[in-house]
């Protein structure tokens, strides 16, 4: 298990690689209501505000895990949009290893905003446990509550923050999170489908 982590490299994905990873794997790793249209991913990548990273086995091109980020000019904090470990490599510590390594691979930023599905809106106890487990994973890796709640196109989230260089004030995190969505989503959709508040 350790071998998979230590004999691996992080690679920044080209736009074409990013789209390929997204279209091939996100359909298995994320529910339909959380997946952006491929056209939106492609547009943001072309505009230079979307970045993807993959952790690969050093000896070949096999993908271990991946993460996509929205990186908005003028914001000191970036948004983790998608993060997943490939099924056959889960429970090996690869997700934690990747997050730690990403801190040294990311563009200069204060930290990472993380959307986690709000357990309070789980449809049953089983789903709530999954959501609690996901939050606990990020907390074990140094993330903490950003003091932000969000409803994004009908999906309820708690926002966490993972420091990279420092821990900004809660107001800064709220402002950056809001600015990212105002950039990503057209005004008419933002007004109707994006609801952001502090706790």
N, C-alpha and C positions, 0 to 999 in steps of 0.2 A: 504493500500500500504506500509506504513512504517513497518507494522507487518511482511511482507515478508522479509524485509531487516534485521530487528533487531532479529528476531527469525530464524537466519540462521547461518551456520557454513561453513568455508572453509576447504576443504579436499584435501590433495595431493593424486592424483590418482595412483593406482598401474598400472603396464604396461597393465594388462588385462583390468582394468577399463578404462584406457586411450584409448585403441583400441576400446572398446565397445562404448564409447561416440563418438569417431571419426567416426566409421562406421555407427552408428545410426543417428547422428544429422548433421554432416558436409555436407552431401549430400543435405540437405535443406538450410543450412546457407551459403554455399560458391559455386561459379560457378565451373564447372568441370575443367577449366583451372587453377584454384587456389588450387585444392586439390592434395596433394601428394599421391602417391600409398601407400596403407596400409603397404606394405612391407618396404617402406622407414621409415614410422613412427615407425614400430615395431623394425627395425634395430637400429634406433637412440635411442629408449627407452632402448633397450638391452645394448647399449654402454654407457648408463648413461648420454647422452647429450640432452635428451628430457624429459621434465617434464610437467605434466598436473595437473591442479587444477580445482575443481568444487565448486560452492557455492550451498549448499543444505539446504532445510528446516530442521530445527533442529529436528522437531518432526517425520520426516520420511525420506525417501531416494529420495524425489523428487528433481530433478536438476533444479536450477534456471538459472545458467549461467556457462560457462566454459572458460578456457584459456589454451593454450598450448605454451610452450616456448622452444627455443633452447638455451641450456646453455653450452657454449664451454669452456673447461678448458683453463685458461690463458687469457680469455677475461673478463674484468671487467663489460661489458655490455651484456645483454641478448636480444634475439630476440623474440618478441611476434609473434608467427606463426599463431595462430587462436584465435579468441575471439568472443563469441556470447552469447546473452541473449536468453533464450527460448521464443518462440513467445508470449505465454500467459502472460509473465511478463515484456514485453517491455513497455517503457514510464512510468515506476514506479521508476526510479532512481537507479535501481539495478545495471546497468552497472557501473555507477560512484561509487557506494558503493563498488562494487567488486574490482575495480581498486585501490581504497584507501586502502582497507583491504589487497590487494595483496602485497603492499609495505612492510608489516610486516610479510608476509609469505614466501617471495622469499628468495633464497640463497643470501648470501652477495654479492651485486653488486652495481655498481654506478647508473645504471638505465636501462631502457627498450627501445630498438629500436623497432619502430612500422612501419610496411608497410601499407600505405594507397594508394588506387588506385588513380592515377593522374587524376584530373578532366580535364586537358587539352586533354586527350585522350578518353574522354567519347564519346559514339556513338551518343548521342543526349542530349538535354537540360535536360530531365528527369533524365537520368543517371548522368549527371554532378551535378545536385542538390543533388542526393543521396550521391555522393562522397564528395561534399562540406560539407554536413551535418555530414558525418562520421569524417572528419577532424576537424570540429568545436567541435564535441563531445570530441575528445581527447584534443583539445586545452583548452576547459573549465575545463578539469581535470588535467591541468598543463603541458601538452606536448607542444613542440615547434618544429619548423623545424630543422632537423639535418643538413641541407645543403647538402643533398644527394638525387640524383635521381637514379632510378634503372629500368632496364628492365629485368624481370625474366621470362624466357620461354615465351616471347612475351607479357607479361602483364607489363604495365608501372606503377611505384609507385613513390610517394613522401615518404621519410622517415622522421618520427617524432621521438622525443626523450622525454621520460618521466623520469625525475630524481627521483632516490630513495635515494641515499646518497649524490651525488654531480653531477655537470654538467661538464663533461670532455670537452677538446678542440675538435673542429670539426674534426681535423685530427685523433684523437683517435677513434671517432665514426665511421668515414669512414673506418679506419683500422680494427676495430672489426667487422663491418658489412661485409666487404670483407672476413675476415678470417672465419666467420661463414659459408658463402656460399662456400668458397673453401673447407671447411671440409665436408659440406653436399653433394656437387655435385662432381661427378667424373671429373677429369681434362678436358677430351674431351668434356663433356657437359658444363662445366663452360666456356670454351673458346667460345663455339658456342652460348650458350643460356643465359649467365649471363653478363650483361653490367651495371657497377656501375660507377658513376661519381659524383663529387661535383657540386653544383650549381654555 
